[in-house]
Amino acid sequence: MSHNTPRSSWQVTRSVWGALFLREAMARITATRFAWFWMFLEPLAHVVVLVMVRELMGRMRFITNADYIPWLIVGITVFILFRYGVTRSIGAIESNRGLFAYRQVKPIDTVLVRAILEGLLQSLVFIILLVVAVMLGFDLLPFDPLRAIFVWLSMWLLGLGVGLLVSVGSVLVEEVGRVVKIMMLPMYFFSGIMFPLQILPHDVQFYVLLNPVVHGVESLRLSFFEGYQTLGGINLMYLNFWVLCCVALGLILHIHFAARLRAQ
């Protein structure tokens, strides 16, 4: 190819994403001295704390056809995948604002690259945790691997979609980012991460099922544990309906407010 031949739009975008990915990856893994260690420690810390809580409760067993620790690992890791997809997108535009002096770099590029990076990192952490858990004797291999991969990708896309929305909202209204971060804690409690949702009253279960994260968490567990019993209303199509709506609306907002996001 001649050096005078102009690059296509896709070639320019790919170059921008590659440069942003390297920049974000270096910032992510060198942010603190123990950044890599914390990525593995965080899900393990959640597991340890919740196992201790279960011990204090008298080792009550609510889960059918699934051991508690593998059940926890699956739920915690997929929720962290979603949570980081959302929360890491909040500051993506502001932290890369200096790069917008180059017309090839657009605000949406920073959000997409962060989401891709988080998806790859959390997938790597999950795979390593699975390998370690199996080596320790836990039954943590999915009996339906293709469905498990599809659900994992769906939860990543849900985090991306919500991240696209809040990345715009947090720039236009600063309080949006703070509210979203605060909401992650109650969502953690009411997404079936800590305890089986079957123990909730039926009236409460109806409202819990409105949360698409619940459908992702429980669908992934259904892919891992054969014979696992969950709520009757779990539907993977409902999760992907939210994925489609959030991604589409997020892209629309980025296109509509592109000039304001660059100049804010």
SEKOL-932781 format. One record per residue (C-alpha): residue number from 1; x, y, z; chain; residue in three letters. Coordinates in pm, whole numbers, plus 50000, padded with zeros to 5 digits. Last residue first. Example, Ala and Ser with C-alpha at 12.3 -4.5 7.8 and 13.67 -1.06 7.14 Angstrom:
2
+-----+-------+-------+-------+-------+-----+
|   n |    xx |    yy |    zz | chain | res |
+-----+-------+-------+-------+-------+-----+
|   2 | 51367 | 49894 | 50714 |     A | SER |
|   1 | 51230 | 49550 | 50780 |     A | ALA |
+-----+-------+-------+-------+-------+-----+
This chain:
264
+-----+-------+-------+-------+-------+-----+
|   n |    xx |    yy |    zz | chain | res |
+-----+-------+-------+-------+-------+-----+
| 264 | 48226 | 52006 | 52845 |     A | GLN |
| 263 | 48375 | 52056 | 52496 |     A | ALA |
| 262 | 48413 | 51698 | 52377 |     A | ARG |
| 261 | 48101 | 51573 | 52555 |     A | LEU |
| 260 | 47904 | 51872 | 52432 |     A | ARG |
| 259 | 47993 | 51801 | 52068 |     A | ALA |
| 258 | 47907 | 51429 | 52097 |     A | ALA |
| 257 | 47575 | 51491 | 52272 |     A | PHE |
| 256 | 47349 | 51337 | 52006 |     A | HIS |
| 255 | 47595 | 51069 | 51895 |     A | ILE |
| 254 | 47680 | 50964 | 52250 |     A | HIS |
| 253 | 47311 | 50967 | 52344 |     A | LEU |
| 252 | 47221 | 50744 | 52048 |     A | ILE |
| 251 | 47500 | 50499 | 52131 |     A | LEU |
| 250 | 47376 | 50473 | 52490 |     A | GLY |
| 249 | 47017 | 50424 | 52375 |     A | LEU |
| 248 | 47119 | 50136 | 52148 |     A | ALA |
| 247 | 47346 | 49975 | 52408 |     A | VAL |
| 246 | 47085 | 50007 | 52683 |     A | CYS |
| 245 | 46793 | 49880 | 52473 |     A | CYS |
| 244 | 46981 | 49582 | 52327 |     A | LEU |
| 243 | 47126 | 49476 | 52661 |     A | VAL |
| 242 | 46789 | 49516 | 52833 |     A | TRP |
| 241 | 46629 | 49285 | 52575 |     A | PHE |
| 240 | 46928 | 49055 | 52626 |     A | ASN |
| 239 | 46844 | 49013 | 52994 |     A | LEU |
| 238 | 46478 | 48948 | 52917 |     A | TYR |
| 237 | 46579 | 48686 | 52660 |     A | MET |
| 236 | 46782 | 48508 | 52928 |     A | LEU |
| 235 | 46468 | 48450 | 53134 |     A | ASN |
| 234 | 46451 | 48371 | 53505 |     A | ILE |
| 233 | 46083 | 48375 | 53605 |     A | GLY |
| 232 | 46066 | 48046 | 53795 |     A | GLY |
| 231 | 46330 | 48142 | 54049 |     A | LEU |
| 230 | 46624 | 47904 | 54075 |     A | THR |
| 229 | 46688 | 47532 | 54099 |     A | GLN |
| 228 | 47024 | 47391 | 53993 |     A | TYR |
| 227 | 46986 | 47053 | 53823 |     A | GLY |
| 226 | 47322 | 47081 | 53653 |     A | GLU |
| 225 | 47529 | 47361 | 53804 |     A | PHE |
| 224 | 47737 | 47578 | 53572 |     A | PHE |
| 223 | 47492 | 47693 | 53305 |     A | SER |
| 222 | 47213 | 47742 | 53559 |     A | LEU |
| 221 | 47458 | 47953 | 53757 |     A | ARG |
| 220 | 47512 | 48174 | 53452 |     A | LEU |
| 219 | 47137 | 48212 | 53408 |     A | SER |
| 218 | 47106 | 48307 | 53776 |     A | GLU |
| 217 | 47356 | 48590 | 53750 |     A | VAL |
| 216 | 47224 | 48717 | 53417 |     A | GLY |
| 215 | 46857 | 48707 | 53516 |     A | HIS |
| 214 | 46933 | 48882 | 53844 |     A | VAL |
| 213 | 47126 | 49151 | 53654 |     A | VAL |
| 212 | 46810 | 49226 | 53454 |     A | PRO |
| 211 | 46633 | 49358 | 53767 |     A | ASN |
| 210 | 46257 | 49326 | 53717 |     A | LEU |
| 209 | 46285 | 48979 | 53874 |     A | LEU |
| 208 | 46347 | 49141 | 54213 |     A | VAL |
| 207 | 46007 | 49308 | 54192 |     A | TYR |
| 206 | 45822 | 48978 | 54149 |     A | PHE |
| 205 | 46041 | 48810 | 54411 |     A | GLN |
| 204 | 45924 | 49064 | 54670 |     A | VAL |
| 203 | 45561 | 48951 | 54644 |     A | ASP |
| 202 | 45676 | 48588 | 54660 |     A | HIS |
| 201 | 45857 | 48644 | 54989 |     A | PRO |
| 200 | 46236 | 48598 | 54962 |     A | LEU |
| 199 | 46391 | 48258 | 55035 |     A | ILE |
| 198 | 46390 | 48168 | 54665 |     A | GLN |
| 197 | 46634 | 48452 | 54598 |     A | LEU |
| 196 | 46924 | 48238 | 54709 |     A | PRO |
| 195 | 47170 | 48435 | 54923 |     A | PHE |
| 194 | 47473 | 48657 | 54875 |     A | MET |
| 193 | 47476 | 48725 | 54500 |     A | ILE |
| 192 | 47102 | 48701 | 54437 |     A | GLY |
| 191 | 47079 | 49041 | 54269 |     A | SER |
| 190 | 46924 | 49220 | 54566 |     A | PHE |
| 189 | 47233 | 49264 | 54784 |     A | PHE |
| 188 | 47465 | 49365 | 54501 |     A | TYR |
| 187 | 47199 | 49601 | 54363 |     A | MET |
| 186 | 47187 | 49765 | 54705 |     A | PRO |
| 185 | 47564 | 49828 | 54680 |     A | LEU |
| 184 | 47576 | 49932 | 54313 |     A | MET |
| 183 | 47324 | 50209 | 54372 |     A | MET |
| 182 | 47587 | 50426 | 54543 |     A | ILE |
| 181 | 47807 | 50414 | 54232 |     A | LYS |
| 180 | 47510 | 50511 | 54013 |     A | VAL |
| 179 | 47423 | 50804 | 54241 |     A | VAL |
| 178 | 47777 | 50939 | 54230 |     A | ARG |
| 177 | 47796 | 50916 | 53851 |     A | GLY |
| 176 | 47465 | 51096 | 53809 |     A | VAL |
| 175 | 47572 | 51376 | 54045 |     A | GLU |
| 174 | 47801 | 51525 | 53778 |     A | GLU |
| 173 | 47516 | 51606 | 53540 |     A | VAL |
| 172 | 47623 | 51640 | 53173 |     A | LEU |
| 171 | 47946 | 51443 | 53219 |     A | VAL |
| 170 | 47790 | 51184 | 53451 |     A | SER |
| 169 | 47493 | 51137 | 53217 |     A | GLY |
| 168 | 47707 | 51064 | 52912 |     A | VAL |
| 167 | 47923 | 50806 | 53087 |     A | SER |
| 166 | 47607 | 50682 | 53263 |     A | VAL |
| 165 | 47443 | 50573 | 52938 |     A | LEU |
| 164 | 47749 | 50417 | 52775 |     A | LEU |
| 163 | 47824 | 50233 | 53100 |     A | GLY |
| 162 | 47468 | 50096 | 53110 |     A | VAL |
| 161 | 47527 | 49948 | 52765 |     A | GLY |
| 160 | 47879 | 49826 | 52843 |     A | LEU |
| 159 | 47766 | 49662 | 53167 |     A | GLY |
| 158 | 47483 | 49493 | 52977 |     A | LEU |
| 157 | 47732 | 49387 | 52710 |     A | LEU |
| 156 | 47951 | 49224 | 52973 |     A | TRP |
| 155 | 47646 | 49048 | 53117 |     A | MET |
| 154 | 47557 | 48920 | 52771 |     A | SER |
| 153 | 47915 | 48801 | 52713 |     A | LEU |
| 152 | 47903 | 48599 | 53036 |     A | TRP |
| 151 | 47561 | 48460 | 52941 |     A | VAL |
| 150 | 47690 | 48348 | 52601 |     A | PHE |
| 149 | 48003 | 48192 | 52752 |     A | ILE |
| 148 | 47794 | 48000 | 53007 |     A | ALA |
| 147 | 47554 | 47883 | 52735 |     A | ARG |
| 146 | 47845 | 47748 | 52534 |     A | LEU |
| 145 | 47998 | 47580 | 52843 |     A | PRO |
| 144 | 47685 | 47383 | 52950 |     A | ASP |
| 143 | 47805 | 47157 | 53234 |     A | PHE |
| 142 | 48018 | 47446 | 53357 |     A | PRO |
| 141 | 48327 | 47342 | 53555 |     A | LEU |
| 140 | 48323 | 47446 | 53921 |     A | LEU |
| 139 | 48308 | 47124 | 54119 |     A | ASP |
| 138 | 48557 | 47217 | 54390 |     A | PHE |
| 137 | 48861 | 46996 | 54447 |     A | GLY |
| 136 | 49133 | 47253 | 54510 |     A | LEU |
| 135 | 49256 | 47212 | 54150 |     A | MET |
| 134 | 48901 | 47287 | 54033 |     A | VAL |
| 133 | 48897 | 47608 | 54239 |     A | ALA |
| 132 | 49237 | 47716 | 54103 |     A | VAL |
| 131 | 49126 | 47661 | 53742 |     A | VAL |
| 130 | 48796 | 47841 | 53796 |     A | LEU |
| 129 | 48970 | 48132 | 53969 |     A | LEU |
| 128 | 49213 | 48161 | 53677 |     A | ILE |
| 127 | 48925 | 48164 | 53428 |     A | ILE |
| 126 | 48739 | 48429 | 53629 |     A | PHE |
| 125 | 49044 | 48655 | 53656 |     A | VAL |
| 124 | 49104 | 48631 | 53280 |     A | LEU |
| 123 | 48739 | 48711 | 53209 |     A | SER |
| 122 | 48761 | 49006 | 53449 |     A | GLN |
| 121 | 49065 | 49143 | 53267 |     A | LEU |
| 120 | 48920 | 49094 | 52918 |     A | LEU |
| 119 | 48585 | 49253 | 53005 |     A | GLY |
| 118 | 48755 | 49539 | 53188 |     A | GLU |
| 117 | 48970 | 49615 | 52883 |     A | LEU |
| 116 | 48674 | 49599 | 52645 |     A | ILE |
| 115 | 48469 | 49830 | 52867 |     A | ALA |
| 114 | 48757 | 50075 | 52895 |     A | ARG |
| 113 | 48801 | 50072 | 52517 |     A | VAL |
| 112 | 48430 | 50134 | 52457 |     A | LEU |
| 111 | 48417 | 50425 | 52700 |     A | VAL |
| 110 | 48727 | 50598 | 52561 |     A | THR |
| 109 | 48610 | 50552 | 52202 |     A | ASP |
| 108 | 48271 | 50708 | 52285 |     A | ILE |
| 107 | 48442 | 51037 | 52364 |     A | PRO |
| 106 | 48597 | 51058 | 52016 |     A | LYS |
| 105 | 48964 | 51043 | 51923 |     A | VAL |
| 104 | 49038 | 51109 | 51554 |     A | GLN |
| 103 | 49001 | 51486 | 51607 |     A | ARG |
| 102 | 49308 | 51493 | 51827 |     A | TYR |
| 101 | 49247 | 51764 | 52088 |     A | ALA |
| 100 | 49012 | 51504 | 52236 |     A | PHE |
|  99 | 49315 | 51339 | 52396 |     A | LEU |
|  98 | 49318 | 51589 | 52683 |     A | GLY |
|  97 | 48971 | 51472 | 52787 |     A | ARG |
|  96 | 49093 | 51120 | 52863 |     A | ASN |
|  95 | 49020 | 51119 | 53237 |     A | SER |
|  94 | 48695 | 51308 | 53184 |     A | GLU |
|  93 | 48558 | 51070 | 52922 |     A | ILE |
|  92 | 48636 | 50746 | 53104 |     A | ALA |
|  91 | 48523 | 50861 | 53447 |     A | GLY |
|  90 | 48182 | 50691 | 53451 |     A | ILE |
|  89 | 48287 | 50401 | 53230 |     A | SER |
|  88 | 48480 | 50235 | 53513 |     A | ARG |
|  87 | 48160 | 50226 | 53719 |     A | THR |
|  86 | 47945 | 50051 | 53459 |     A | VAL |
|  85 | 48170 | 49782 | 53314 |     A | GLY |
|  84 | 48320 | 49745 | 53660 |     A | TYR |
|  83 | 47980 | 49655 | 53802 |     A | ARG |
|  82 | 47892 | 49408 | 53525 |     A | PHE |
|  81 | 48213 | 49207 | 53553 |     A | LEU |
|  80 | 48193 | 49234 | 53934 |     A | ILE |
|  79 | 47845 | 49079 | 53912 |     A | PHE |
|  78 | 47981 | 48794 | 53700 |     A | VAL |
|  77 | 48259 | 48730 | 53950 |     A | THR |
|  76 | 48033 | 48738 | 54255 |     A | ILE |
|  75 | 47767 | 48502 | 54119 |     A | GLY |
|  74 | 48005 | 48236 | 53990 |     A | VAL |
|  73 | 48224 | 48246 | 54302 |     A | ILE |
|  72 | 47924 | 48228 | 54534 |     A | LEU |
|  71 | 47780 | 47914 | 54375 |     A | TRP |
|  70 | 48129 | 47758 | 54378 |     A | PRO |
|  69 | 48142 | 47833 | 54755 |     A | ILE |
|  68 | 47786 | 47721 | 54835 |     A | TYR |
|  67 | 47780 | 47387 | 54659 |     A | ASP |
|  66 | 47505 | 47356 | 54400 |     A | ALA |
|  65 | 47227 | 47100 | 54350 |     A | ASN |
|  64 | 46969 | 47286 | 54561 |     A | THR |
|  63 | 47083 | 47591 | 54757 |     A | ILE |
|  62 | 46928 | 47688 | 55089 |     A | PHE |
|  61 | 47166 | 47518 | 55331 |     A | ARG |
|  60 | 47207 | 47669 | 55676 |     A | MET |
|  59 | 47564 | 47648 | 55798 |     A | ARG |
|  58 | 47469 | 47782 | 56145 |     A | GLY |
|  57 | 47416 | 48147 | 56054 |     A | MET |
|  56 | 47765 | 48229 | 56182 |     A | LEU |
|  55 | 47907 | 47986 | 55926 |     A | GLU |
|  54 | 47707 | 48157 | 55650 |     A | ARG |
|  53 | 47850 | 48494 | 55750 |     A | VAL |
|  52 | 48200 | 48344 | 55736 |     A | MET |
|  51 | 48127 | 48209 | 55388 |     A | VAL |
|  50 | 48009 | 48557 | 55288 |     A | LEU |
|  49 | 48331 | 48717 | 55408 |     A | VAL |
|  48 | 48554 | 48459 | 55240 |     A | VAL |
|  47 | 48368 | 48479 | 54908 |     A | VAL |
|  46 | 48377 | 48859 | 54897 |     A | HIS |
|  45 | 48750 | 48855 | 54978 |     A | ALA |
|  44 | 48807 | 48603 | 54698 |     A | LEU |
|  43 | 48626 | 48830 | 54451 |     A | PRO |
|  42 | 48848 | 49125 | 54553 |     A | GLU |
|  41 | 49178 | 48939 | 54592 |     A | LEU |
|  40 | 49215 | 48846 | 54227 |     A | PHE |
|  39 | 49187 | 49202 | 54092 |     A | MET |
|  38 | 49363 | 49324 | 54407 |     A | TRP |
|  37 | 49684 | 49139 | 54321 |     A | PHE |
|  36 | 49707 | 49305 | 53982 |     A | TRP |
|  35 | 49661 | 49652 | 54135 |     A | ALA |
|  34 | 49905 | 49584 | 54422 |     A | PHE |
|  33 | 50146 | 49873 | 54368 |     A | ARG |
|  32 | 49866 | 50105 | 54263 |     A | THR |
|  31 | 49745 | 50245 | 53931 |     A | ALA |
|  30 | 49996 | 50022 | 53749 |     A | THR |
|  29 | 49751 | 49761 | 53618 |     A | ILE |
|  28 | 49479 | 50004 | 53518 |     A | ARG |
|  27 | 49698 | 50287 | 53390 |     A | ALA |
|  26 | 49899 | 50049 | 53173 |     A | MET |
|  25 | 49583 | 49890 | 53039 |     A | ALA |
|  24 | 49420 | 50227 | 52975 |     A | GLU |
|  23 | 49713 | 50355 | 52769 |     A | ARG |
|  22 | 49751 | 50027 | 52578 |     A | LEU |
|  21 | 49378 | 50022 | 52504 |     A | PHE |
|  20 | 49376 | 50388 | 52400 |     A | LEU |
|  19 | 49651 | 50325 | 52146 |     A | ALA |
|  18 | 49477 | 50019 | 52005 |     A | GLY |
|  17 | 49139 | 50191 | 52000 |     A | TRP |
|  16 | 49280 | 50487 | 51808 |     A | VAL |
|  15 | 49457 | 50261 | 51558 |     A | SER |
|  14 | 49141 | 50057 | 51506 |     A | ARG |
|  13 | 48937 | 50375 | 51455 |     A | THR |
|  12 | 49181 | 50504 | 51193 |     A | VAL |
|  11 | 49182 | 50171 | 51011 |     A | GLN |
|  10 | 48801 | 50159 | 51023 |     A | TRP |
|   9 | 48771 | 50508 | 50879 |     A | SER |
|   8 | 48996 | 50411 | 50587 |     A | SER |
|   7 | 49355 | 50527 | 50567 |     A | ARG |
|   6 | 49457 | 50769 | 50294 |     A | PRO |
|   5 | 49695 | 50630 | 50030 |     A | THR |
|   4 | 50008 | 50844 | 50020 |     A | ASN |
|   3 | 50224 | 50579 | 50191 |     A | HIS |
|   2 | 50133 | 50344 | 49908 |     A | SER |
|   1 | 50000 | 50000 | 50000 |     A | MET |
+-----+-------+-------+-------+-------+-----+
